[in-house]
């Protein structure tokens, strides 16, 4: 104790000297900052900063979204191979879609299924109803119009959503109005030109596109809406409505396999792939890549079944696609990721 008292006191400057980075207090601060910046550990075990993706992650994101578009594009080809009645097609596809999506929700939410469905709220229920209308009319339209006509009309969805957005008070730029005008011109060419679809097929395809556009507008204002439970609920609605018109006794093994492909593969796998991919690349890029569905869908039935689109359909569809691409590139708004019917 005496030796400790005899030691010379430190100067005031030494007492007030700030701690160096090697001190315990300075080491704790960067660690805390690092913890606040790091999001969570990815599948590979490496930590990632929020909103920062590597080149490899972006490449994977593009691949996932492209695979989702490929899955969606198989709807026309699979439907063309079915021999069951229209009501059976709609109900059968919904059965497998509900099974696949419910399983996915249960796994993704770690068993908290009821909480996941409650979380969508009233807005999510409205979205589910609109998606149910779009999904049901899509399959029915394929029975009365060519795959190319139905898909090219479905491509109008984002453009129609911009027009419907005016009813919700959303500002619409001059470029968007130009895109709407161009798309309507392409639609007129498809509907009025040689090889045009019948009135019923064209009307159902337009109802499909319009209800899909309505779902897009609502999901714009519900950024936190989980699309998996909403899509699953939409297929439950489709199943309830279509069941009275279904005839399960018509189904053979081939039809069951095709309906499973439509419900689990086309709807379920497509939604899962685009959900994963959309986290890794910008929303505008997702919108452009998913247009592959519109291009590939008619191509599959052309190759496999010889269903060649008319010149007017191809020309009008090209105009519609050009308008959608023009809107996606020129619009600064980030569109929500909503799976097609």
C-alpha positions in Angstrom: 0.0 0.0 0.0 2.9 2.4 0.8 4.6 1.7 -2.5 1.3 2.4 -4.3 0.9 5.8 -2.5 4.5 6.8 -3.3 4.0 6.4 -7.1 3.8 9.8 -8.9 0.3 10.9 -9.8 -0.6 11.0 -13.5 -1.0 14.3 -15.1 -4.5 15.6 -16.0 -3.8 15.2 -19.7 -2.9 11.6 -19.1 -6.1 11.1 -17.0 -8.3 12.6 -19.7 -6.5 10.8 -22.6 -9.2 9.0 -24.7 -9.1 5.3 -24.8 -7.4 3.9 -27.8 -9.1 1.4 -30.2 -7.4 -1.4 -28.3 -9.3 -0.6 -25.2 -12.3 -2.7 -24.1 -14.8 0.1 -24.6 -13.7 0.9 -28.2 -13.8 -2.8 -29.1 -17.4 -3.1 -28.0 -18.7 -0.3 -30.2 -17.7 -1.6 -33.6 -19.0 -5.0 -32.7 -22.4 -3.4 -31.7 -22.4 -1.4 -35.0 -21.6 -4.5 -36.9 -24.5 -6.4 -35.3 -26.8 -3.5 -36.2 -25.8 -3.5 -39.8 -25.8 -7.3 -40.5 -29.2 -8.7 -41.5 -29.2 -12.4 -40.9 -27.1 -15.3 -41.9 -27.9 -16.6 -45.4 -28.2 -20.2 -46.6 -24.5 -20.3 -47.2 -23.6 -19.2 -43.7 -22.2 -15.8 -44.8 -23.6 -12.6 -43.3 -25.0 -10.1 -45.7 -25.6 -6.4 -45.4 -29.2 -5.3 -46.0 -30.1 -4.4 -49.6 -26.6 -5.5 -50.8 -26.4 -8.5 -53.0 -23.3 -10.0 -54.6 -23.1 -10.6 -58.4 -23.6 -14.3 -57.7 -26.7 -13.6 -55.6 -28.1 -11.4 -58.4 -27.4 -14.2 -61.0 -29.2 -16.7 -58.8 -32.1 -14.3 -58.4 -32.5 -13.9 -62.2 -32.4 -17.7 -62.6 -35.1 -18.2 -59.9 -37.4 -15.6 -61.5 -36.8 -17.0 -65.0 -37.6 -20.5 -63.8 -40.8 -19.1 -62.2 -41.7 -17.6 -65.6 -41.1 -21.0 -67.3 -43.3 -22.7 -64.7 -46.1 -20.2 -65.3 -45.8 -20.6 -69.1 -46.7 -24.3 -68.9 -50.4 -23.6 -68.1 -51.5 -23.5 -71.7 -49.7 -26.6 -72.7 -50.9 -28.6 -69.7 -54.5 -27.4 -70.1 -54.5 -28.5 -73.8 -53.7 -32.1 -72.8 -56.7 -32.3 -70.4 -59.8 -34.2 -71.5 -62.0 -33.4 -68.5 -64.8 -30.8 -68.5 -64.1 -27.1 -67.8 -65.5 -27.2 -64.3 -63.4 -30.3 -63.5 -60.3 -28.5 -64.8 -60.8 -25.5 -62.7 -61.7 -27.4 -59.5 -58.9 -30.0 -60.0 -56.2 -27.4 -60.5 -57.4 -25.6 -57.3 -57.3 -28.8 -55.2 -53.6 -29.4 -56.0 -52.8 -25.7 -55.7 -54.4 -25.5 -52.2 -52.5 -28.6 -51.1 -49.1 -27.3 -52.4 -49.5 -23.8 -51.2 -50.8 -24.8 -47.7 -47.8 -27.1 -47.3 -45.5 -24.2 -48.3 -47.2 -21.8 -45.9 -46.9 -24.3 -43.0 -43.2 -24.8 -43.7 -42.4 -21.1 -44.2 -44.3 -20.0 -41.1 -43.0 -22.9 -39.0 -46.4 -24.3 -38.3 -48.1 -21.0 -37.5 -50.6 -21.4 -40.3 -53.6 -19.7 -38.7 -51.5 -16.7 -37.7 -50.2 -16.4 -41.3 -53.8 -16.4 -42.8 -55.0 -13.9 -40.2 -52.1 -11.6 -41.0 -53.3 -10.9 -44.5 -56.3 -8.8 -43.1 -59.3 -7.5 -45.1 -57.1 -6.2 -47.9 -55.6 -9.6 -48.3 -59.1 -11.1 -48.6 -60.0 -8.7 -51.3 -56.8 -9.6 -53.1 -57.6 -13.3 -52.8 -61.1 -12.7 -54.3 -59.7 -10.8 -57.2 -57.0 -13.5 -57.8 -59.7 -16.2 -57.6 -61.7 -14.4 -60.4 -58.5 -14.1 -62.4 -57.5 -17.7 -61.9 -60.8 -19.2 -62.7 -61.5 -17.1 -65.7 -57.9 -17.9 -67.0 -58.6 -21.6 -67.2 -62.0 -21.2 -68.7 -60.7 -18.7 -71.3 -58.1 -21.2 -72.4 -61.0 -23.5 -73.4 -62.5 -20.8 -75.7 -59.5 -19.0 -77.1 -55.9 -19.7 -78.2 -53.1 -19.7 -75.6 -51.5 -16.8 -77.4 -54.6 -14.6 -77.2 -55.2 -15.3 -73.5 -51.6 -14.7 -72.5 -51.2 -11.6 -74.6 -54.3 -10.2 -73.0 -53.0 -11.2 -69.5 -49.9 -9.1 -70.3 -52.2 -6.1 -70.2 -52.4 -6.5 -66.4 -49.6 -4.0 -65.4 -50.9 -1.4 -67.9 -54.5 -1.8 -66.8 -53.3 -1.5 -63.2 -51.8 1.9 -64.0 -55.1 3.0 -65.4 -57.0 1.6 -62.4 -54.6 3.4 -60.1 -56.1 6.7 -61.1 -59.3 5.6 -59.2 -57.1 5.3 -56.1 -55.7 8.7 -56.6 -52.3 7.5 -57.9 -50.5 9.9 -60.2 -50.2 8.7 -63.8 -47.4 10.1 -65.9 -47.6 11.0 -69.6 -45.4 8.0 -70.4 -47.8 5.7 -68.7 -50.7 7.1 -70.6 -48.7 6.6 -73.8 -48.1 2.9 -72.8 -51.8 2.5 -72.1 -52.7 3.8 -75.5 -50.1 1.6 -77.3 -51.3 -1.5 -75.4 -55.0 -0.8 -76.2 -54.0 -0.5 -79.9 -52.3 -3.9 -79.7 -55.4 -5.3 -78.0 -57.6 -3.9 -80.8 -55.4 -5.6 -83.4 -55.6 -8.9 -81.6 -59.4 -8.8 -81.1 -60.3 -7.3 -84.4 -57.8 -8.9 -86.8 -58.0 -12.2 -88.7 -57.9 -15.2 -86.4 -59.4 -13.2 -83.6 -60.8 -15.2 -80.6 -64.5 -15.7 -80.0 -66.4 -13.2 -78.0 -66.6 -15.5 -74.9 -62.9 -16.3 -75.0 -61.9 -12.7 -75.4 -64.3 -11.5 -72.7 -63.0 -14.1 -70.2 -59.4 -13.2 -71.0 -60.1 -9.6 -70.4 -61.8 -10.3 -67.1 -58.7 -12.3 -66.2 -56.4 -9.4 -67.0 -58.7 -6.8 -65.3 -59.1 -8.7 -62.0 -55.3 -9.4 -62.0 -54.8 -5.6 -62.5 -57.1 -4.9 -59.5 -55.0 -7.3 -57.3 -51.8 -5.4 -58.4 -53.3 -2.0 -57.4 -54.3 -3.3 -54.0 -51.0 -5.0 -53.3 -49.2 -1.8 -54.1 -50.7 -0.3 -51.0 -50.2 -3.5 -48.9 -46.4 -3.9 -49.1 -46.3 -6.3 -46.1 -48.9 -8.6 -47.6 -47.7 -12.2 -47.8 -48.7 -13.5 -51.2 -48.5 -17.3 -50.3 -51.4 -17.3 -47.9 -53.4 -14.9 -50.1 -52.8 -17.1 -53.2 -53.8 -20.2 -51.2 -57.0 -18.5 -50.0 -57.8 -17.5 -53.6 -57.6 -21.2 -54.7 -59.8 -22.2 -51.8 -62.4 -19.7 -53.2 -62.0 -21.1 -56.7 -62.4 -24.7 -55.3 -65.6 -23.8 -53.5 -67.2 -22.0 -56.5 -66.1 -24.7 -59.1 -66.8 -27.9 -57.1 -70.6 -27.9 -58.0 -69.6 -27.9 -61.7 -66.9 -30.6 -61.4 -67.2 -34.3 -62.4 -64.3 -36.2 -60.7 -65.5 -39.4 -62.3 -64.2 -38.0 -65.7 -60.6 -38.0 -64.5 -58.1 -40.6 -65.5 -54.5 -41.0 -64.3 -53.2 -38.7 -67.0 -55.7 -35.9 -66.1 -54.8 -36.2 -62.4 -51.1 -35.9 -63.2 -51.7 -32.8 -65.5 -53.9 -31.1 -62.8 -51.2 -31.8 -60.2 -48.7 -30.1 -62.6 -51.0 -27.1 -63.0 -51.7 -26.7 -59.3 -48.4 -27.7 -57.6 -46.0 -26.9 -60.4 -47.5 -23.9 -62.4 -49.0 -22.1 -59.4 -47.1 -23.4 -56.4 -43.6 -23.7 -57.7 -43.9 -20.5 -59.7 -44.8 -18.5 -56.6 -42.1 -20.0 -54.5 -39.4 -19.4 -57.1 -40.4 -15.8 -57.8 -40.6 -15.1 -54.0 -37.0 -16.3 -53.6 -35.7 -14.5 -56.7 -37.4 -11.2 -56.0 -35.4 -10.8 -52.8 -32.1 -10.8 -54.8 -32.8 -8.4 -57.8 -34.7 -5.1 -58.3 -38.5 -5.3 -58.8 -38.3 -3.7 -62.3 -36.0 -6.5 -63.4 -38.4 -9.1 -62.0 -41.2 -7.5 -64.0 -39.2 -7.7 -67.2 -38.0 -11.3 -66.7 -41.5 -12.6 -65.9 -42.6 -11.5 -69.3 -40.9 -14.7 -70.5 -44.2 -16.4 -69.6 -46.0 -14.5 -72.3 -43.4 -15.4 -74.9 -42.9 -19.0 -73.9 -46.5 -20.0 -73.3 -47.6 -19.7 -77.0 -44.3 -21.2 -78.1 -44.9 -24.5 -76.1 -48.3 -25.2 -77.7 -47.0 -24.2 -81.1 -44.2 -26.7 -80.9 -46.1 -29.5 -79.1 -49.6 -29.2 -80.6 -49.2 -27.1 -83.8 -51.3 -24.3 -82.4 -49.9 -21.5 -84.5 -51.0 -17.9 -83.6 -52.4 -15.8 -86.3 -50.3 -12.9 -87.7 -52.7 -10.4 -86.1 -52.3 -12.1 -82.7 -48.5 -12.0 -83.0 -48.4 -8.4 -84.1 -50.9 -7.3 -81.5 -49.1 -9.3 -78.8 -45.8 -7.8 -79.7 -47.3 -4.3 -79.4 -48.7 -5.1 -76.0 -45.4 -6.5 -74.8 -43.6 -3.4 -76.1 -46.0 -1.2 -74.2 -45.5 -3.2 -70.9 -41.7 -3.1 -71.3 -41.8 0.6 -72.0 -43.9 1.2 -68.9 -41.7 -1.0 -66.7 -38.5 0.7 -67.8 -39.8 4.3 -67.7 -41.8 4.0 -64.4 -39.9 4.7 -61.2 -42.6 2.9 -59.1 -41.6 -0.5 -57.7 -44.3 -2.9 -58.6 -45.3 -5.6 -56.0 -44.6 -9.2 -56.9 -48.0 -10.7 -57.6 -48.2 -14.2 -59.2 -50.2 -14.4 -62.4 -53.3 -16.7 -62.6 
